[in-house]
Structures are given as structure tokens and as C-alpha cells.
Amino acid sequence: MAEKVNQQVYQVERATKKPSGDEESATLQSAELRRKKRIKIAMYIAIFAVFQVIVITAFALTVMRVKTPKLRLGTVEFQNLTTGTESFEIGLTTQVRIKNTNFGPYKYDSTTATFAYQGVPVGNVVIPKGKAGLRSTKKVSVTVNLNSNVLPSTSSPGNDLAAGVLTLNSYAKLTGKVELLFVMKKKKSTEMNCTMEINLTAKALQALNCK
């Protein structure tokens, strides 16, 4: 009986016994290591979250940003060029360029490009519907005949013909959709407004400016 009582007293003393200095130090070190580990994990999560935000923002500003394609005239070649004192007749082949800088194809509808002298149309040509691939330039060759017979008397080209330089304007509007990731589609329209100067003596293009 006495032995049993002594054993119970020993167990109580062991349970209530304060940990030694080494044990307390080890416990504190373990707690500190766990705290530092939690801080590191939190830092890693924060860094990953910031990285994800940067990646998503960069993706939205580059890949997912839809830019307006550009419509311009390219090279011009003359098939025939006949002039009189008050008239001209010009046949030319030119290259219509649709520049698409988006990360997705640009599908556009057919449209008409008009060539004019002093604001009066002297010829037009159809640009057929098509597609400009992602980050590429679609080149479409078209042939058009320009004739001054349609001009009113107030728009006589006589002075320009005498000077040897004929100035013409060309304009067109293209409508279509940019397709991103084969899911997102964004309507985009682009316009062309070009001015060309034709050297009648050399029968060649002297200048071409598009905006």
C-alpha cells in the first residue's frame, strides 16, 4: 500500500515538475523555427501573388489588347498613262496592305477604295473580303482605271497637266473583327487616306503619303 502511494506521489511530482532550462530553450527554439517557417511561407505566397499580378497585367496590356489595323497603299505600277491638255486616263496596279499587329487574325469584309481628283471620284476598285493573320500584313493587288471624263468643268486638271504633276487621293474604310484566343472577338474598323503625286513626264509615282 505504501509503495502504491509513493508511486502516485512520484507521478504527481513528475507531472508538476517544471521543465529544465535546456528543455525550455529547445521548446523556444522550436517555436521560433516554426514562426520563421510560417513567415517564409507567407513571403513566398506574397511573391507568387505579385508575380501572378504582373504576368496577368502584362498579358492584358499586350496579348489581349486589341489594336486598330492599318490600311495603306503600297507599290504602284502604271499600265497606261495618257494625258491631253484637259484630260487624263490612267490604268494602274497597286498593292493594298492591311497591317495587323494583334495576337489574333483580323477578318475583314469587302469594301471599295475610291480614287479622286480634287475630291471628285475618278475611279474605284473593290477590295475583296479576306483575313490578315496575327501580327502580319495582308497584301492585296488591285487594278483600277482612272478617267477625268467624269470631272465637272470646275475641276479641270489642265493646270496640273501643264505643270507635269498630277495629284490624286485615295480613300477606303475597312470593317472587320479581331479574334483572340479563338474565343474573344472585337470589332475594329480602319480607314485609308492616301495622297499620290504622279510625275507625268516620267510616267512614274513621285510621292505617296498615307495616314
C-alpha positions as CSV (number, residue, x, y, z in Angstrom):
1,M,0.0,0.0,0.0
2,A,2.8,2.4,0.9
3,E,4.5,1.5,-2.4
4,K,1.4,2.4,-4.3
5,V,1.1,5.8,-2.5
6,N,4.8,6.6,-3.2
7,Q,4.3,5.8,-6.9
8,Q,1.3,8.1,-7.1
9,V,3.2,10.9,-5.4
10,Y,6.1,10.4,-7.8
11,Q,3.8,10.7,-10.8
12,V,2.2,13.9,-9.5
13,E,5.6,15.4,-8.8
14,R,6.8,14.4,-12.4
15,A,3.7,15.9,-13.9
16,T,4.0,19.2,-12.0
17,K,7.8,19.4,-12.3
18,K,9.0,22.4,-14.3
19,P,11.0,21.8,-17.4
20,S,14.7,22.3,-17.1
21,G,16.5,25.2,-18.8
22,D,17.6,23.1,-21.7
23,E,14.1,21.8,-22.3
24,E,12.7,25.3,-22.2
25,S,15.3,26.6,-24.6
26,A,14.7,23.8,-27.0
27,T,10.9,24.5,-26.9
28,L,11.5,28.2,-27.6
29,Q,13.9,27.4,-30.4
30,S,11.3,25.0,-31.9
31,A,8.6,27.7,-31.7
32,E,10.9,30.3,-33.3
33,L,11.7,27.9,-36.1
34,R,8.0,27.3,-36.7
35,R,7.4,31.1,-36.7
36,K,10.1,31.7,-39.2
37,K,8.9,28.9,-41.4
38,R,5.4,30.5,-41.4
39,I,6.9,33.9,-42.3
40,K,8.8,32.3,-45.2
41,I,5.7,30.6,-46.5
42,A,3.8,33.8,-46.3
43,M,6.5,35.7,-48.1
44,Y,6.6,33.0,-50.9
45,I,2.8,33.3,-51.3
46,A,3.0,37.1,-51.4
47,I,5.8,37.0,-54.0
48,F,3.9,34.5,-56.1
49,A,0.8,36.6,-55.9
50,V,2.7,39.7,-57.0
51,F,4.3,37.7,-59.9
52,Q,0.9,36.5,-61.0
53,V,-0.5,40.1,-61.0
54,I,2.5,41.2,-63.1
55,V,2.1,38.4,-65.6
56,I,-1.7,39.0,-65.9
57,T,-1.2,42.7,-66.3
58,A,1.5,42.2,-69.0
59,F,-0.8,39.7,-70.7
60,A,-3.7,42.1,-70.7
61,L,-1.7,45.0,-72.0
62,T,0.0,43.1,-74.8
63,V,-1.7,39.9,-76.0
64,M,-5.3,40.8,-75.0
65,R,-5.1,44.5,-76.1
66,V,-6.9,44.9,-79.4
67,K,-5.2,47.5,-81.7
68,T,-6.7,49.0,-84.8
69,P,-5.2,47.5,-88.0
70,K,-3.7,49.9,-90.6
71,L,-4.8,50.2,-94.2
72,R,-2.3,51.6,-96.7
73,L,-1.4,51.6,-100.3
74,G,1.9,50.0,-101.3
75,T,3.7,49.9,-104.6
76,V,2.1,51.5,-107.6
77,E,2.7,50.4,-111.2
78,F,1.2,52.2,-114.3
79,Q,-0.2,50.1,-117.1
80,N,-1.1,53.1,-119.2
81,L,-0.9,56.8,-118.7
82,T,-2.4,59.1,-121.4
83,T,-2.9,62.8,-121.0
84,G,-4.2,65.7,-123.0
85,T,-4.4,69.4,-122.3
86,E,-7.5,69.0,-120.2
87,S,-7.9,65.3,-119.6
88,F,-6.1,62.1,-118.4
89,E,-6.6,58.4,-118.5
90,I,-4.6,56.2,-116.2
91,G,-4.5,52.5,-115.6
92,L,-2.6,51.4,-112.6
93,T,-2.0,48.4,-110.4
94,T,-1.4,49.0,-106.7
95,Q,-1.0,46.9,-103.6
96,V,-3.5,47.4,-100.7
97,R,-1.8,46.5,-97.4
98,I,-3.7,45.5,-94.3
99,K,-1.3,45.5,-91.3
100,N,-2.5,43.6,-88.3
101,T,-0.3,43.9,-85.2
102,N,-2.7,41.9,-82.9
103,F,-2.1,38.5,-81.4
104,G,-5.0,37.1,-83.4
105,P,-6.3,37.2,-87.0
106,Y,-8.2,40.1,-88.4
107,K,-11.2,39.1,-90.6
108,Y,-12.5,41.9,-92.8
109,D,-15.4,42.4,-95.1
110,S,-15.2,43.6,-98.7
111,T,-15.1,47.3,-99.3
112,T,-14.5,49.8,-102.1
113,A,-11.4,52.0,-102.5
114,T,-12.1,55.3,-104.2
115,F,-9.6,57.4,-106.2
116,A,-10.4,61.1,-106.5
117,Y,-9.1,64.3,-108.1
118,Q,-9.9,67.4,-106.1
119,G,-12.4,65.5,-104.1
120,V,-14.3,64.1,-107.2
121,P,-14.1,60.3,-107.7
122,V,-12.4,59.3,-111.0
123,G,-12.3,55.6,-110.3
124,N,-12.8,52.9,-107.7
125,V,-11.9,49.3,-107.1
126,V,-13.3,46.5,-104.8
127,I,-11.1,45.1,-102.1
128,P,-12.4,41.6,-101.6
129,K,-13.0,40.2,-98.1
130,G,-10.2,38.3,-96.5
131,K,-8.1,37.8,-93.4
132,A,-4.8,39.3,-92.2
133,G,-3.1,36.8,-89.9
134,L,-1.8,37.5,-86.4
135,R,1.0,40.1,-86.4
136,S,1.3,40.1,-90.2
137,T,0.5,42.2,-93.2
138,K,-2.0,41.1,-95.9
139,K,-1.1,42.3,-99.4
140,V,-3.9,42.6,-102.0
141,S,-3.1,43.6,-105.6
142,V,-5.8,45.5,-107.3
143,T,-6.1,47.2,-110.8
144,V,-8.0,50.4,-111.3
145,N,-8.7,52.7,-114.3
146,L,-8.9,56.4,-113.6
147,N,-10.5,58.8,-116.1
148,S,-11.1,62.5,-116.0
149,N,-14.2,62.4,-118.2
150,V,-16.3,62.3,-115.0
151,L,-15.0,65.6,-113.7
152,P,-17.1,68.7,-113.9
153,S,-15.8,71.8,-115.7
154,T,-15.0,73.4,-112.4
155,S,-12.4,70.6,-111.6
156,S,-10.4,70.8,-114.8
157,P,-7.0,69.2,-114.4
158,G,-5.4,71.5,-117.1
159,N,-3.1,73.4,-114.7
160,D,-1.7,70.2,-113.1
161,L,-1.3,68.6,-116.5
162,A,0.6,71.6,-117.8
163,A,2.8,71.5,-114.7
164,G,3.6,67.8,-115.2
165,V,2.5,66.6,-111.8
166,L,-1.0,65.2,-111.1
167,T,-2.2,64.8,-107.5
168,L,-4.8,62.2,-106.7
169,N,-6.3,61.0,-103.4
170,S,-7.4,57.5,-102.5
171,Y,-9.6,56.5,-99.5
172,A,-11.3,53.5,-98.2
173,K,-12.9,52.1,-94.9
174,L,-12.4,48.5,-93.9
175,T,-14.6,46.9,-91.2
176,G,-14.0,43.5,-89.5
177,K,-13.3,41.6,-86.3
178,V,-10.1,40.7,-84.5
179,E,-10.2,37.2,-83.0
180,L,-8.2,36.5,-79.8
181,L,-7.6,33.0,-78.4
182,F,-10.3,31.7,-80.8
183,V,-13.0,32.9,-78.4
184,M,-12.9,36.7,-78.0
185,K,-13.9,38.8,-81.0
186,K,-13.6,42.6,-81.2
187,K,-15.0,44.7,-83.9
188,K,-12.4,47.1,-85.5
189,S,-12.6,49.5,-88.4
190,T,-9.7,51.1,-90.2
191,E,-9.6,53.9,-92.8
192,M,-7.1,54.7,-95.5
193,N,-6.4,58.2,-96.8
194,C,-3.5,58.4,-99.2
195,T,-2.2,61.2,-101.5
196,M,-0.2,60.3,-104.5
197,E,1.7,62.6,-106.8
198,I,2.2,61.3,-110.4
199,N,5.1,62.6,-112.5
200,L,3.5,62.8,-115.9
201,T,6.8,63.3,-117.8
202,A,8.5,60.3,-116.2
203,K,5.2,58.4,-116.0
204,A,6.1,57.3,-112.5
205,L,5.0,57.8,-109.0
206,Q,6.7,60.8,-107.5
207,A,5.4,60.7,-103.9
208,L,2.9,58.6,-101.8
209,N,1.8,59.7,-98.4
210,C,-0.8,57.7,-96.3
211,K,-2.4,58.5,-93.0
